[in-house]
Amino acid sequence: MSRFAPEHLTPEQIEEQSAVYGPFTQAVRDLVDAAIRTELGGDDIRAAQAAVEAVTARLREREIEGALGVTFSEDGVGRPWGNAVIGLRNAVAPPLVVEKAEDGSRVWSQFHLGAAYEGPPGCVHGGVASLVLDQMLGQAAGAGGRPGMTATLQVHYRKPTPLGPLRAEAWIERTEGHKTWARGELTGPEGLCVEAEGLFILPRWAREPADAETRPGFFE
Ligand SMILES: CCCCCCCCCCCC(=O)SCCNC(=O)CCNC(=O)[C@H](O)C(C)(C)COP(=O)(O)OP(=O)(O)OC[C@H]1O[C@@H](n2cnc3c(N)ncnc32)[C@H](O)[C@@H]1OP(=O)(O)O
């Protein structure tokens, strides 16, 4: 899996990149939100489209092939900057900033989902709730020293999830060999909205020590 790549950057260089790309990506998120909610029309929108297309063309003057993958600095800390939920460089990601208990027993995140994540009117799209919980359960497995890929995910939608401020939390339920069962929940200001349970499996390619490029600990 070449998508896990070592990268020889110092912590200062990573900090520098983060200070450049973080605010840039946030500006793109704001653009998406504004594009959904603007009441301008006609020539204003055509002019905005031309401006956006010009910026896109400029960015494409130098770009990598394919997706960003996960890079690792020398201390083994991963940077999943393209990730659809937590990616610092992914404007599609809300993004979630995930915190974990010191003993690795739980992870949680407080975040905001706006107009870009709407399903039912004023509410979070069910697929987005599932996306967030998949990531959180995966990170709970990783935080507990049991990284893995999602093999199964069961989602229970208890009540509509309002757009706005939300909290997600996840933890490991039990383990067996390479398998980890995790659970989690998504809550809004009025309480529990969605619950999920999933099975996470450390894949064969990550179990084989010959593959020196894999870093199963990148969740941590
Ligand atoms: C380093 C991590 C990075 C992880 C990087 C994650 C980045 C963050 C992403 C967040 C989460 C995601 O979206 S992850 C993306 C969505 N998930 C995926 O794309 C996964 C696609 N599926 C796979 O890659 C694979 O099928 C795995 C990893 C699930 C299993 O592969 P494997 O490990 O090679 O499988 P194998 O040796 O045959 O099976 C091991 C054991 O698991 C069981 N098993 C296998 N598949 C399943 C299954 N779907 N449901 C139930 N049980 C299963 C087998 O019966 C066997 O049980 P026994 O006989 O031993 O009892």
The ligand as a Gaussian input file, in Angstrom:
#p B3LYP/6-31G(d) Opt

LIG

0 1
 C       -3.964000      -0.409000       9.226000
 C       -5.338000       0.117000       9.093000
 C       -5.421000       1.344000       8.295000
 C       -6.777000       1.909000       8.246000
 C       -6.884000       3.206000       7.514000
 C       -8.218000       3.813000       7.787000
 C       -8.373000       5.260000       7.443000
 C       -9.596000       5.846000       8.111000
 C      -10.833000       5.278000       7.514000
 C      -11.980000       5.161000       8.426000
 C      -12.635000       3.843000       8.239000
 C      -12.854000       3.483000       6.808000
 O      -13.555000       4.127000       6.076000
 S      -12.093000       2.082000       6.226000
 C      -12.679000       1.948000       4.542000
 C      -13.899000       1.049000       4.405000
 N      -13.476000      -0.343000       4.595000
 C      -12.872000      -0.977000       3.605000
 O      -12.663000      -0.523000       2.482000
 C      -12.429000      -2.382000       3.931000
 C      -12.473000      -3.294000       2.733000
 N      -12.227000      -4.653000       3.165000
 C      -10.955000      -5.048000       3.411000
 O       -9.970000      -4.309000       3.191000
 C      -10.806000      -6.435000       3.938000
 O      -11.867000      -7.241000       3.494000
 C      -10.699000      -6.482000       5.484000
 C       -9.559000      -5.567000       5.969000
 C      -12.010000      -6.037000       6.152000
 C      -10.396000      -7.925000       5.875000
 O       -9.307000      -8.317000       5.110000
 P       -8.277000      -9.425000       5.608000
 O       -7.748000      -9.096000       6.953000
 O       -7.277000      -9.619000       4.510000
 O       -9.241000     -10.654000       5.692000
 P       -9.007000     -12.121000       6.183000
 O       -7.579000     -12.343000       6.612000
 O       -9.577000     -12.974000       5.125000
 O       -9.980000     -12.175000       7.415000
 C       -9.588000     -11.944000       8.755000
 C      -10.775000     -12.280000       9.612000
 O      -11.799000     -11.278000       9.455000
 C      -13.012000     -11.857000       8.967000
 N      -13.618000     -10.936000       8.032000
 C      -13.054000     -10.432000       6.941000
 N      -13.877000      -9.563000       6.353000
 C      -14.985000      -9.493000       7.098000
 C      -16.204000      -8.760000       6.983000
 N      -16.432000      -7.896000       6.017000
 N      -17.119000      -8.943000       7.964000
 C      -16.914000      -9.830000       8.972000
 N      -15.779000     -10.524000       9.110000
 C      -14.823000     -10.380000       8.183000
 C      -12.591000     -13.162000       8.331000
 O      -13.658000     -14.091000       8.322000
 C      -11.478000     -13.609000       9.243000
 O      -12.049000     -14.101000      10.439000
 P      -11.408000     -15.352000      11.226000
 O      -11.422000     -16.504000      10.276000
 O       -9.986000     -14.896000      11.551000
 O      -12.286000     -15.511000      12.427000

